[in-house]
Amino acid sequence: MRRLLFVCAVLTSLAMSWPIDRLERSIARVLLPSGMCTAFSIHTKAARFVTASHCGTLEGASINGQSVVQVLEATSGEAGLTVFQLAQGSPALRLGAKPKRGDEVLVAGYSAAPVLLFFEGLHVADSVPVDGVPVQLMSAPGFQGMSGAPVINRRRQVVGVMMGGAQITPPVPTTVSFNAIYQELARVLAKYGE
């Protein structure tokens, strides 16, 4: 019961400082045969969503109780994205301006619990190579299952996609996660988004 109260208190606090109302309708829990990821809507009428390509083929996946109708595109690599279509859409997120160092960001995604989690952080750095992939770093934590989660600015615009975690040297005071390169996200949203 205490844990539930803590989660409610955190969400109430975030709701006061971030415009998170209606975000949960744009974000989907992706249940895979081998685990889970998060996805988000980029086109309401066409029911198009985006997730991290390392989540897999989406074969046999259940996304908010729906099956994937069609995979439209899947780019490879650690910073790749998968665009797919469902039978029913959700309110779409729009692309925001590329974040700058020090900008506040919010990550909204699912972990093992079927509850949408929100984590605040700051954009820390651009184009840092992690395992040979140029990524953007942020000081928001991420957990298993949050791959594919949108990274959102204060205007409820998507500015990145959660791809995983990274150990940074020198150490940063908080957990650092990384999101996909902005150019790839902008390309996918221009091609498939509203």
TAQUILIN-V651207 format. One record per pair of residues at least 6 apart in sequence whose ideal C-beta (glycine too) atoms are under 6 Angstrom apart, sorted by the first residue. I is the first residue (numbers start at 1). J is the second residue. D is the distance in whole Angstrom. If there is no record, write none. Layout:
# TAQUILIN-V651207
i->[I | I]
j->[J | J]
d->[D | D]
This chain:
# TAQUILIN-V651207
i->[14 | 14 | 18 | 19 | 23 | 24 | 25 | 25 | 26 | 26 | 26 | 26 | 26 | 27 | 27 | 28 | 28 | 28 | 29 | 30 | 30 | 30 | 30 | 30 | 30 | 31 | 32 | 32 | 33 | 36 | 37 | 37 | 37 | 37 | 38 | 38 | 38 | 38 | 38 | 39 | 39 | 39 | 40 | 40 | 41 | 41 | 41 | 42 | 42 | 42 | 42 | 42 | 43 | 43 | 43 | 44 | 44 | 44 | 47 | 47 | 47 | 47 | 48 | 48 | 49 | 50 | 50 | 51 | 51 | 52 | 52 | 52 | 53 | 53 | 53 | 53 | 53 | 55 | 55 | 58 | 58 | 61 | 66 | 66 | 68 | 69 | 69 | 69 | 70 | 71 | 72 | 73 | 74 | 75 | 78 | 79 | 79 | 79 | 81 | 83 | 83 | 92 | 93 | 93 | 94 | 95 | 95 | 96 | 96 | 96 | 98 | 99 | 99 | 101 | 102 | 103 | 105 | 105 | 105 | 105 | 106 | 106 | 106 | 107 | 107 | 107 | 107 | 107 | 108 | 108 | 109 | 109 | 110 | 111 | 111 | 112 | 119 | 119 | 121 | 121 | 121 | 122 | 123 | 124 | 124 | 124 | 125 | 126 | 127 | 128 | 128 | 130 | 130 | 134 | 135 | 136 | 136 | 137 | 137 | 139 | 139 | 140 | 141 | 142 | 142 | 142 | 146 | 147 | 149 | 150 | 151 | 151 | 151 | 152 | 153 | 160 | 161 | 161 | 161 | 162 | 163 | 163 | 163 | 165 | 166 | 166 | 168]
j->[20 | 118 | 106 | 156 | 108 | 116 | 90 | 91 | 40 | 41 | 90 | 91 | 93 | 40 | 108 | 39 | 63 | 64 | 110 | 36 | 37 | 39 | 51 | 61 | 63 | 62 | 56 | 61 | 60 | 145 | 51 | 55 | 147 | 148 | 109 | 110 | 146 | 148 | 149 | 49 | 51 | 148 | 93 | 150 | 49 | 90 | 92 | 48 | 50 | 92 | 189 | 193 | 92 | 193 | 194 | 89 | 91 | 92 | 85 | 86 | 88 | 89 | 85 | 192 | 84 | 81 | 83 | 82 | 148 | 147 | 148 | 163 | 74 | 75 | 80 | 81 | 82 | 147 | 148 | 68 | 84 | 68 | 86 | 87 | 84 | 85 | 86 | 87 | 85 | 84 | 83 | 83 | 82 | 81 | 133 | 133 | 180 | 181 | 188 | 188 | 192 | 194 | 150 | 158 | 157 | 186 | 189 | 153 | 157 | 159 | 182 | 123 | 159 | 123 | 122 | 123 | 121 | 123 | 138 | 151 | 118 | 120 | 152 | 119 | 140 | 149 | 151 | 162 | 118 | 149 | 146 | 149 | 145 | 143 | 145 | 145 | 140 | 141 | 138 | 139 | 140 | 139 | 138 | 137 | 138 | 139 | 137 | 136 | 134 | 135 | 137 | 166 | 178 | 181 | 178 | 160 | 179 | 176 | 178 | 174 | 176 | 177 | 175 | 162 | 165 | 177 | 162 | 162 | 162 | 158 | 159 | 160 | 179 | 158 | 159 | 179 | 179 | 180 | 185 | 179 | 178 | 179 | 180 | 177 | 176 | 178 | 176]
d->[6 | 5 | 6 | 5 | 6 | 5 | 5 | 5 | 6 | 5 | 5 | 5 | 5 | 5 | 5 | 5 | 5 | 5 | 4 | 6 | 4 | 5 | 6 | 6 | 5 | 4 | 6 | 5 | 5 | 5 | 5 | 4 | 5 | 4 | 4 | 5 | 6 | 5 | 4 | 4 | 4 | 5 | 6 | 4 | 5 | 4 | 5 | 5 | 5 | 5 | 6 | 4 | 5 | 5 | 5 | 4 | 6 | 5 | 5 | 4 | 6 | 4 | 5 | 5 | 6 | 6 | 6 | 5 | 3 | 4 | 4 | 5 | 5 | 6 | 3 | 6 | 5 | 6 | 6 | 5 | 6 | 6 | 5 | 6 | 5 | 5 | 6 | 6 | 5 | 5 | 4 | 5 | 4 | 6 | 4 | 5 | 5 | 5 | 5 | 6 | 5 | 5 | 6 | 4 | 5 | 6 | 5 | 5 | 3 | 5 | 5 | 4 | 5 | 6 | 6 | 4 | 5 | 6 | 5 | 5 | 6 | 6 | 5 | 5 | 5 | 6 | 5 | 6 | 5 | 6 | 4 | 3 | 5 | 4 | 4 | 6 | 4 | 5 | 5 | 4 | 3 | 5 | 5 | 4 | 6 | 6 | 5 | 6 | 4 | 6 | 6 | 5 | 6 | 6 | 4 | 6 | 5 | 5 | 5 | 5 | 6 | 6 | 4 | 5 | 6 | 4 | 5 | 6 | 4 | 4 | 6 | 4 | 5 | 6 | 5 | 3 | 5 | 4 | 6 | 6 | 6 | 6 | 5 | 5 | 6 | 5 | 5]
